[in-house]
Amino acid sequence: MSDTPQPLTFADFKLNKQLLTAVAEAGFERPTPVQEQTIPLLLAGHDVLGIAQTGTGKTAAFGLPLLMKVKYAQGTHPRALILAPTRELAMQLEAHLKKLATYTDLRIFAIYGGLGPKTQIETIAKGVDILIATPGRLMELYLKGDLVLKELKTLVMDEADKMMDMGFMPQIRRILEVIPRKRQNVLFSATMPDKVTTLSEEFLEFPVRIEVTPAATSAQNVSQSLYEVPNLVTKINLLEYLLLDWDTFSRVMIFTRTKQHAENVSNFLKRRAHGEVRTIHGNKGQNVRINAMEAFKGGEVRFLVTTDVAARGIDVPEVSHVINFDVPLVYDDYVHRIGRTGRAQHTGAAITFANEAEMHHMEKIAELIRQEIPLLPLPPEVQVVPTPFEEQQSMDREKDERRKREDPTFKGAFHERKEWIKPGVTIDKRTGREFAVGPNRSQKGNKANPSKGKASSPSAKAFRAAQGRARNRRSK
């Protein structure tokens, strides 16, 4: 007999029959490393701090023990709370957990901003067992008295690093103040910056740390490459050249830094008829964003152009490529962006376009992920156009600002210049320089006034008027 240990199965976790059936129907054959480590700990009641990159199966890692613990529908108020940073992630968590809870009667519901709270309040009033929420909407409904949290037994915080980046720390602290202190806690994060470390120390009690991959490492199934591209128009030209390969670039997510760039890239793709295109960013309505994501997941859309609102927690199993049209300024977001491809044991590719100012950020990203990103030469077929003056000035200004942060003594090309003025010299307030009388200066007030000093008093005017009337009478 072989001494080689047999790989674990979901049956080894002693999950109930309803969950095992749902897991099998979902196509999960064997637990992933993060599930192997997390599920037994949560079933045993431990607090868990999990560091796992996106796409490793962490939703099922905390979802299956949570479903086992809550078991069946009971009462009106939620007994488990999952906090998520974005509405897209909240919706996805709701869909995944409902799929795993198919053969139970558990009531799972997600609340988030972007639409009116009336329908959400009505659903909560009917009874919820597991509540998924963004921090802002959760506090809004709680403060209005439409949500009771006193029966919570479990708190899960997903994508904690993103919540810190989005400034949710004040809301999270308020949530921790109003929920029961005696509870099981779970925190998952793809990266472990100082803010997340502080948060974990505040609300986890003697947690067991699970680190499937080193913090801020990129997905292993994703090949990465980098092009140095001088300007925006040349980026568009390179994008068009790459996308001519329909077979290779079959389902592509294109990330931009700004809403304006997202719209520009989307309009370009639509004009060139490279395939169906949808766009997601903060100015898009909730229904538009949901429909765009569903169409992309369903394979109806070849391109999804988006800002970082879709960088995390969006699960589309067969994204062939992620293209970073702009380099993210929050370096952790690079890890999350490229994690949209290479999911669920599939392979994928991530391609980044960087101008001369963005190349500095790519060096920092390479340090963060502890991996060299290959720099490829621009294909000769791609037309390289001259950089417009305004765009070059913007890049120079960005480089200046960066150097000023690194070196406080650096003045740069855009620092405010001051004139050296000798003591006793009069300063012209309009120019900030030495006062000088020139030919073009206004002469107002310098002209002689012929009537100056000759103005009559009211009594003198009255006397002269009376004399005039007397002369008129005599002449008659």
C-alpha positions in Angstrom: 0.0 0.0 0.0 1.1 3.5 -0.8 1.8 6.0 2.1 1.0 8.9 -0.2 -1.9 10.8 1.5 -5.1 10.9 -0.5 -6.3 14.3 -1.6 -9.2 15.8 0.4 -12.7 15.8 -0.9 -15.6 18.0 0.3 -17.1 14.9 2.0 -14.1 14.9 4.3 -15.3 18.2 5.8 -18.5 16.4 7.1 -20.8 18.9 5.3 -24.4 18.0 5.2 -26.0 16.2 2.3 -27.8 19.3 0.9 -24.5 21.2 0.7 -22.5 18.3 -0.8 -25.2 17.9 -3.5 -25.0 21.6 -4.4 -21.2 21.5 -4.5 -21.3 18.6 -6.9 -23.8 20.3 -9.1 -21.7 23.5 -9.1 -18.9 21.4 -10.6 -16.5 21.6 -7.6 -14.5 18.4 -7.7 -11.9 18.9 -5.1 -11.3 21.7 -2.6 -8.8 24.4 -3.4 -5.8 25.0 -1.0 -7.6 27.9 0.6 -10.7 25.8 1.1 -8.7 22.9 2.6 -7.2 25.2 5.2 -10.2 27.5 6.0 -13.3 25.2 6.1 -12.1 23.0 9.0 -11.0 26.0 11.1 -14.4 27.8 10.6 -16.4 24.7 11.3 -14.4 24.4 14.6 -15.4 28.0 15.5 -12.0 29.8 15.1 -11.6 33.4 13.9 -9.7 33.3 10.6 -7.5 35.9 8.8 -7.2 34.7 5.2 -4.8 36.1 2.7 -5.7 34.7 -0.7 -5.6 36.2 -4.1 -8.8 36.6 -6.1 -10.0 33.5 -8.0 -8.8 30.9 -5.4 -12.2 29.9 -4.2 -12.4 31.9 -1.0 -16.2 32.5 -1.4 -16.9 28.8 -0.9 -14.1 28.7 1.8 -16.1 30.9 4.1 -19.5 30.3 2.5 -19.8 26.5 3.1 -19.0 26.7 6.9 -21.4 29.7 7.2 -24.2 27.7 5.5 -23.5 24.8 7.8 -23.6 27.0 10.9 -26.8 28.9 10.0 -28.4 25.6 8.8 -32.0 26.6 8.2 -34.4 29.6 8.1 -35.2 30.9 11.5 -36.7 34.1 12.9 -36.7 37.4 11.1 -33.3 39.1 11.8 -30.0 38.1 10.1 -27.7 35.7 12.0 -24.7 36.2 9.7 -23.4 39.3 8.0 -20.9 39.5 5.0 -19.5 43.0 4.3 -18.3 43.7 0.7 -16.8 46.9 -0.7 -18.8 47.2 -3.9 -22.3 46.4 -5.2 -20.9 44.2 -7.9 -19.1 42.0 -5.3 -22.2 42.0 -3.1 -24.4 40.8 -5.9 -21.9 38.1 -6.9 -21.6 36.8 -3.3 -25.4 36.6 -3.1 -25.5 34.6 -6.4 -22.7 32.2 -5.2 -24.2 31.5 -1.8 -27.7 31.0 -3.2 -26.2 28.4 -5.5 -24.6 26.6 -2.7 -27.8 26.9 -0.6 -30.0 25.5 -3.4 -31.2 22.5 -1.3 -31.8 24.5 1.9 -34.5 27.0 2.9 -32.0 29.7 3.9 -32.9 33.3 3.0 -29.9 35.0 1.6 -30.1 38.7 0.6 -27.8 41.5 -0.6 -28.2 45.2 0.1 -26.2 47.9 -1.6 -26.4 51.5 -2.8 -27.2 52.8 -6.3 -30.9 52.2 -6.1 -33.7 53.1 -3.7 -33.9 51.2 -0.4 -37.7 50.6 -0.4 -37.6 47.1 -2.0 -34.6 46.1 0.2 -36.4 47.2 3.3 -39.5 45.2 2.4 -37.4 42.0 1.8 -35.6 42.5 5.1 -38.9 42.8 6.9 -40.0 39.4 5.6 -36.9 37.8 7.2 -33.3 37.2 6.3 -30.8 34.6 7.6 -27.6 35.7 5.8 -27.2 39.4 4.9 -24.6 40.6 2.4 -24.1 44.4 2.5 -21.9 47.3 1.5 -21.0 49.3 4.6 -22.8 52.5 3.5 -26.2 51.0 2.8 -26.0 48.8 5.9 -25.5 51.8 8.2 -28.2 53.7 6.3 -30.9 51.1 7.0 -29.7 50.4 10.5 -29.9 54.1 11.5 -33.4 54.3 10.0 -34.4 51.4 12.2 -35.2 49.1 9.3 -32.5 46.6 10.2 -31.9 44.7 13.5 -28.4 43.3 14.0 -28.6 42.0 17.6 -28.8 38.4 16.6 -25.6 38.3 14.5 -23.4 35.3 15.3 -20.9 35.6 12.4 -19.2 38.5 10.7 -17.3 38.0 7.4 -15.3 40.9 5.8 -14.4 40.2 2.2 -11.9 42.2 0.2 -10.9 44.1 3.3 -8.0 45.9 1.5 -10.4 47.4 -1.0 -12.7 48.6 1.8 -9.7 50.4 3.3 -8.8 51.9 -0.1 -12.4 53.2 -0.5 -12.4 54.9 2.9 -14.9 52.6 4.6 -12.9 52.5 7.9 -15.3 54.9 9.8 -18.4 53.0 8.8 -16.8 49.6 9.7 -15.9 50.9 13.2 -19.5 52.0 13.7 -20.7 48.6 12.5 -18.4 46.9 15.0 -19.8 49.1 17.8 -23.5 48.1 17.2 -23.2 44.3 16.5 -22.9 41.7 19.3 -19.4 41.3 20.6 -19.7 37.5 21.0 -19.4 36.3 17.4 -17.2 34.4 15.0 -15.1 36.7 12.7 -13.6 36.1 9.3 -11.5 38.5 7.3 -10.3 37.9 3.8 -8.0 40.1 1.8 -5.9 39.6 -1.3 -3.2 42.0 0.0 -2.1 42.9 3.6 -1.3 46.6 3.8 -0.9 48.3 7.2 -4.5 49.4 7.4 -5.8 45.9 7.0 -3.3 44.7 9.7 -4.7 47.4 12.0 -8.3 46.4 11.3 -7.6 42.7 11.9 -6.1 43.5 15.3 -9.2 45.5 16.2 -11.9 42.9 15.6 -10.3 39.4 15.3 -9.8 37.4 18.5 -6.7 35.2 18.4 -7.2 34.5 14.6 -5.6 31.6 12.7 -3.8 33.1 9.8 -4.2 31.4 6.4 -1.9 32.6 3.7 -2.3 30.5 0.5 -0.1 32.8 -1.6 2.3 35.5 -0.4 0.5 38.9 0.0 0.1 40.8 -3.2 1.3 38.0 -5.5 -0.2 37.8 -9.0 -2.2 34.9 -10.2 0.0 31.9 -11.2 -2.1 31.0 -14.3 -1.7 34.4 -15.8 1.1 35.4 -18.2 2.1 39.0 -18.0 3.7 41.4 -20.5 4.3 45.1 -20.8 4.6 47.6 -23.6 6.1 51.1 -23.3 3.7 53.2 -25.3 4.5 57.0 -25.7 0.9 58.4 -25.8 -2.8 57.9 -25.8 -3.2 57.7 -29.6 -0.4 55.1 -29.9 -2.1 53.1 -27.2 -5.2 53.0 -29.3 -3.2 51.9 -32.3 -1.6 49.1 -30.3 -5.0 48.0 -29.0 -6.4 47.8 -32.5 -3.4 45.8 -33.7 -3.7 43.2 -30.9 -7.5 42.8 -31.2 -7.3 41.9 -34.9 -6.6 38.4 -33.6 -10.2 37.4 -32.9 -9.4 33.8 -32.0 -6.8 34.6 -29.3 -8.5 37.7 -27.8 -11.9 36.1 -27.5 -13.2 37.7 -24.2 -11.3 40.7 -23.1 -11.6 43.1 -20.1 -9.9 46.5 -20.7 -9.2 48.6 -17.6 -8.7 52.3 -17.7 -7.8 54.8 -15.0 -10.6 57.3 -15.7 -14.2 57.3 -16.9 -13.3 59.5 -19.8 -10.7 57.0 -21.1 -13.2 54.2 -20.6 -15.7 56.0 -22.8 -13.0 56.9 -25.4 -11.8 53.3 -25.7 -15.4 52.0 -25.9 -16.4 54.5 -28.6 -13.3 53.6 -30.6 -14.1 49.8 -30.5 -17.7 50.4 -31.5 -16.6 52.5 -34.5 -14.2 49.9 -35.7 -16.7 47.1 -35.2 -14.2 44.7 -33.4 -17.1 43.1 -31.6 -19.8 43.8 -29.1 -18.7 46.3 -26.4 -20.1 47.3 -23.0 -18.8 49.9 -20.6 -18.9 50.0 -16.8 -17.8 53.0 -14.6 -19.1 55.1 -11.7 -21.4 57.3 -13.9 -23.3 54.3 -15.3 -26.6 53.4 -13.7 -27.1 50.3 -11.6 -29.2 48.5 -14.2 -26.7 49.4 -17.0 -23.9 47.9 -15.0 -25.7 44.7 -14.1 -26.8 44.2 -17.7 -23.3 44.8 -19.0 -21.8 42.3 -16.6 -24.4 39.7 -17.3 -24.0 40.0 -21.1 -20.2 39.7 -20.7 -20.5 36.6 -18.5 -23.0 35.1 -20.9 -20.5 35.4 -23.8 -22.7 37.9 -25.8 -20.1 40.6 -25.4 -16.5 40.4 -26.6 -15.2 43.5 -24.7 -15.9 44.9 -21.3 -14.3 48.3 -20.9 -14.2 49.4 -17.2 -12.6 51.4 -14.5 -11.5 49.7 -11.3 -15.1 49.3 -10.1 -14.9 45.8 -11.8 -11.3 45.0 -10.7 -12.4 42.9 -7.7 -14.7 40.0 -7.0 -16.1 39.7 -10.5 -16.1 36.1 -11.5 -16.1 35.4 -15.2 -14.4 32.0 -15.7 -13.2 32.3 -19.2 -11.7 35.8 -19.7 -9.0 35.3 -22.2 -7.1 38.6 -21.6 -7.0 41.5 -19.3 -5.6 44.7 -20.9 -4.4 47.5 -18.6 -4.9 50.5 -21.0 -3.7 52.7 -18.1 -1.6 51.7 -15.2 -3.4 51.8 -11.8 -2.1 54.3 -9.3 -3.1 52.0 -6.4 -0.6 49.2 -7.0 -2.7 46.5 -5.3 -5.4 47.1 -8.0 -3.0 45.6 -10.6 -3.1 42.3 -8.8 -6.9 42.4 -8.7 -7.2 43.5 -12.3 -5.1 40.7 -13.7 -6.9 38.3 -11.4 -10.0 38.6 -13.6 -8.3 36.1 -16.0 -6.7 32.8 -15.2 -9.6 31.8 -12.9 -10.8 28.4 -12.0 -7.8 26.5 -13.3 -7.9 28.3 -16.7 -4.9 30.1 -18.1 -5.0 33.8 -19.1 -2.9 36.7 -20.2 -2.5 40.3 -18.8 -1.0 43.0 -21.1 -0.2 46.5 -19.8 0.3 49.7 -21.8 2.5 52.3 -20.0 3.7 55.7 -21.0 7.0 57.1 -19.8 5.4 58.5 -16.6 3.6 55.2 -15.9 6.8 53.1 -16.3 7.8 54.2 -12.8 4.6 52.7 -11.4 5.2 49.5 -13.2 8.6 49.2 -11.6 6.9 49.6 -8.2 4.3 47.0 -9.1 7.0 44.5 -10.1 8.6 45.0 -6.7 5.2 44.5 -5.0 4.4 41.2 -6.7 8.1 40.1 -6.6 8.0 39.3 -10.2 9.7 40.8 -13.3 7.1 41.7 -16.0 8.6 41.2 -19.5 8.9 44.4 -21.6 8.1 43.7 -25.2 9.0 45.9 -28.2 6.2 47.6 -30.0 5.2 45.6 -33.1 6.5 47.4 -36.3 2.9 47.4 -37.7 1.8 49.8 -34.9 1.9 53.5 -35.9 3.7 55.6 -33.3 2.4 59.2 -33.4 4.1 62.3 -31.9 3.0 63.1 -28.4 0.8 66.3 -28.3 2.2 69.2 -26.2 -0.6 69.0 -23.6 -0.2 65.3 -23.0 3.6 65.6 -22.8 3.2 68.4 -20.3 0.8 66.3 -18.2 3.3 63.5 -18.1 6.2 65.9 -17.2 4.0 67.3 -14.4 3.3 63.9 -13.0 7.0 63.0 -13.0 7.8 66.3 -11.3 5.2 65.7 -8.6 6.6 62.2 -8.0 10.1 63.5 -7.7 9.0 66.3 -5.3 7.4 63.6 -3.0 10.7 61.6 -3.1 13.0 64.6 -2.8 11.6 67.7 -1.0 14.5 69.9 -2.3 13.6 69.1 -5.9 12.1 72.2 -7.6 11.2 70.8 -11.0 10.0 72.4 -14.2 6.7 73.5 -12.8 7.7 75.2 -9.5 6.6 78.7 -8.7 9.4 81.2 -9.6 9.9 84.2 -7.4 11.6 87.5 -8.4 14.4 88.8 -6.2 13.4 92.4 -5.2 15.9 94.9 -3.8 15.1 96.6 -0.5 13.2 99.9 -0.9 11.8 99.0 -4.4 8.1 99.5 -5.0 6.3 96.3 -6.0 3.5 96.4 -8.7 0.7 94.4 -7.1 -0.7 93.3 -10.5 2.5 91.7 -11.7 4.5 91.0 -8.4 7.5 92.7 -10.0 9.2 96.1 -9.6 6.9 99.0 -10.4 7.8 100.7 -13.7 6.1 103.6 -15.5 5.7 102.6 -19.2 4.1 104.2 -22.2 1.1 101.9 -22.0 0.2 102.7 -18.4 -3.1 104.4 -17.8 -2.9 108.2 -17.6 -6.3 108.5 -16.0 -6.3 111.3 -13.4 -3.3 113.0 -14.9 -5.2 115.3 -17.3 -5.8 118.9 -16.4 -9.4 119.7 -15.4 -10.3 123.1 -16.8 -13.2 123.5 -14.4 -11.2 122.6 -11.3 -11.4 125.3 -8.7 -14.2 127.1 -10.5 -17.2 125.2 -9.3 -20.0 127.5 -7.9 -21.7 127.1 -4.6 -25.5 126.5 -4.6 -26.2 130.1 -3.4 -24.1 131.6 -6.2 -26.0 129.6 -8.8 -29.3 130.8 -7.3 -28.2 134.4 -7.4 -27.2 134.2 -11.1 -30.5 132.6 -11.9 -32.4 135.4 -10.2 -30.4 138.0 -12.2 -31.3 136.2 -15.4 -35.0 136.3 -14.6 -34.9 140.0 -13.8 -33.2 140.8 -17.1 -36.0 138.9 -18.9 -38.7 141.0 -17.2 -37.1 144.3 -18.1 -36.7 143.3 -21.7 -40.4 142.7 -21.9 
